[in-house]
Amino acid sequence: MNLTIEIDNKEDYFFVKQLLERLKGVRIVKNDYETLEGLPSHVFEEIEKYGESLKNDDMISKKDFFKFIDEEICRLNSQK
């Protein structure tokens, strides 16, 4: 299991780190990259590149999208 903790107060980092290291099986992984909304910023850059590479042939209409969603909801509800 992974857990990400963001600490705004840098003075509390050392205390929290020591506290977590006392727990059995806990490993502190240094995060050397900038995050945005909890994800590394390079993820957003790659998504933007992907979006720019899409062509009209790759797209579906809003109507077709919602039709697909409705079909999936019906399919998932029928499995209950």
N, C-alpha and C positions, 0 to 999 in steps of 0.2 A: 504494500500500500504506500502511495506517495502522498505527502502533505506539503503544501506550500504555505509559508507564513511570511507575511510582509510586516516589517516592524518600522513604523514611522520614526520612532525615537531611537536614534543610534546608540544612546547611552544604555538602553535596555537590551541591546543585542547580546552583549557578553553574558548577562544574567540569563537570558532565555536560552542561549546556546549551552551554557553549563547545565541548566535544568534539563534540557532535552537529552544531553549526552549521558546523563545518569540513568536514563531509561534503557532497558535491555533491548538490543537490536536496532537502536536509533543511530542513523548515520547522517552527518551534516554534509550536504553537497553545496559547494560554493557556486553561486549563480553570477557569472561574469558578463551577462548580457542584459541589455535594457529590455524591460517588459512594458507592455501596453495592454491594459485590461486583462492582466494575468497571463498573457502570452508573450513570447519573445517577439520583439518588433520585426525581426526578419520574416516571421510568418505572414504578417500583413503585407510586407513587400512582395513576397512570393504570390500571395493571393491577387495582389494588384497586377503583377506581371501576367498571371494566368488570365485574369479578366480582360486584359488588353489583347491577349492572343486569341480570344474567342471570335468566331466568325458567325454571321447570321445563320449559317447551316447548323451550327452547334446549339442554337437557341430554340426554345419552344415558346408559344404564345402564352400569355397570362391565362387565357381560357383553357388551353390544354393542360397547363400546370395545375390549375384548380380542379380540373376533371380528374387528373391523375391522383391528386391528394384525396379527393372524395372517394375514388375507387379503393385506395389503400386503407382509408378509414373504415370503409365497409368490409374490406377483407379482414382487417384486424379485429373488428367487432364481431365478425362471424366466427372467429376462432375461440371466443369466450365460452 
